[in-house]
Amino acid sequence: MKPPRSAYLHIPFCHKRCFYCDFSIIPLGNSAEILGGPGKTSINSYLNLLHREISIAPKGPPLSTIYLGGGTPSLLNKDEVYELLKHLQKKFGFQNGAELTMEVDPATFSENDLKEYLQIGINRLSLGAQSFDDKTLASIGRKHNMDELIEACSLVDELFKKGFLLSWSLDLIENLPGLTLEQWSFELEQAVQTDVPHLSIYDLTIEPETVFGRKHKKGELNIPSEFIATSINLKTTNYLKSKGFSRYEISSYCLPCHASRHNRMYWSGSGWWGFGMGATSAPWGERFARPRTILGYKKWIEEQENIELESSLIDNPSRKMPLDELLMIGLRRREGVHLEELAKYSGWTEEKCNQKLKLLQTYWQEFLDEGFLLEKNGRFFLSDPNGMQISNQILVQMFMWWDSVHFADVSEPSS
Ligand code: SF4
């Protein structure tokens, strides 16, 4: 596995928890911005832990993508972000032209805040829009409203058009409760009207330990039917294609030259450093998720400092990302996966490739026959939109194949 050239920093603070969200976050109410208030104290103690974690990480080559996600990283001020970037740069260095992305939420920044973030090196912004409808925003527990969102978009777009930003992106959620095809068409039109060059569109996932999870259990969540969800998904792809966007990954659409390099790194199976409470990293191919609570994270940092470094963080040339994981993430991309190349990279012999990869094709045969999955010169990829829409079913078959192969491997007596 090549040494990681990307880093993710988790900034867990939010004003309040949205009804669908089960991320590792710390809700601060309105105290985040009050100087010396309880919110600021929490932020300071957390940043101290984050700096300690960066300090104990092993060194590596210069970074080409850095992503500040959350949570709501725009609850940090310029100096706090600057100190984090400075620390990362001192530790690893940044490549020339490195992509530095920061997630920002509407109503958490002013024009001046944005300018300050850009002055210290942020060159790509990802704006958490989720919806352009006030009623929907309130029903999912977001803090911002539509006017604040439109204002945030125009501030970001102005800086982009003046050349201060490389690119920017909006997040939207598909298939929210009560959503109709007509409303979704309005959401897409509003998004495109902002002139945004990149969109991340996620399907709503119902997590059990959330307000939505509890409502769903009681049958109180009016989730769009499968038929409406399919129409919504088709509308997204067709409408965005008609506006010049291409779908380079299941959830990501961009105008030419605006794909997120950090996203592409992640879906290509490369390694990355992850820092922060609940953050996942896989610098050398093995995933490791940090504790999701502040107390657990603090304890883990102390162990790292005093006992021994988590093994997944230490370079080990023989360690590789498992083949099933490479296939799972690679299939999300427009270009799909080259089965034989990936299997050989995972250490499979020619003979094993011949035997086992043919078997995988039999697991996938019905999807190949129906055109959900396409093959060209050994490369397999999902058709858009039909294959991407049923990607989970295709992955389930892949995991069944993987279990059969893996089980046979571990059952074979060693000589
Ligand atoms: S703002 Fe984002 S991270 Fe924070 S609670 Fe809402 S969805 Fe979760």
Boltz pocket constraint, residues with backbone or C-beta under 6 A from the ligand:
constraints:
  - pocket:
      binder: B
      contacts: [[A, 13], [A, 14], [A, 15], [A, 16], [A, 17], [A, 18], [A, 21], [A, 22], [A, 23], [A, 25], [A, 70], [A, 71], [A, 72], [A, 105], [A, 128]]
      max_distance: 6.0
